[in-house]
């Protein structure tokens, strides 16, 4: 079996929702101290719906594929649903990641949570 699934390769080669959002309602940036990879998520919120989401990932192919898939999974969804997205669900949607690459999908979960939290912080100011 190939190390990476077709879906991982597809999202790595053609990542969805790459970039930044000007005047984003929530921004979350997380990193992994061990590998040094960094992921940044931008959210546009309408009511309690994520109307737009973009990411910038300075990291490995699995981190790029995970961010791409994660943005697809939360776009158009309520905030509460996005908060429930787990790295396992992202990895499953990618038809799996090698065990030593699971931490890359954790970045996606954490970046979304950080961006949502930032949105709530901005809102309460
Ligand atoms: Fe660190 Fe993939 S190797 S995020």
Boltz pocket constraint, residues with backbone or C-beta under 6 A from the ligand:
constraints:
  - pocket:
      binder: B
      contacts: [[A, 32], [A, 35], [A, 36], [A, 37], [A, 59], [A, 60], [A, 61], [A, 62], [A, 63], [A, 100], [A, 101], [A, 103], [A, 104], [A, 107]]
      max_distance: 6.0
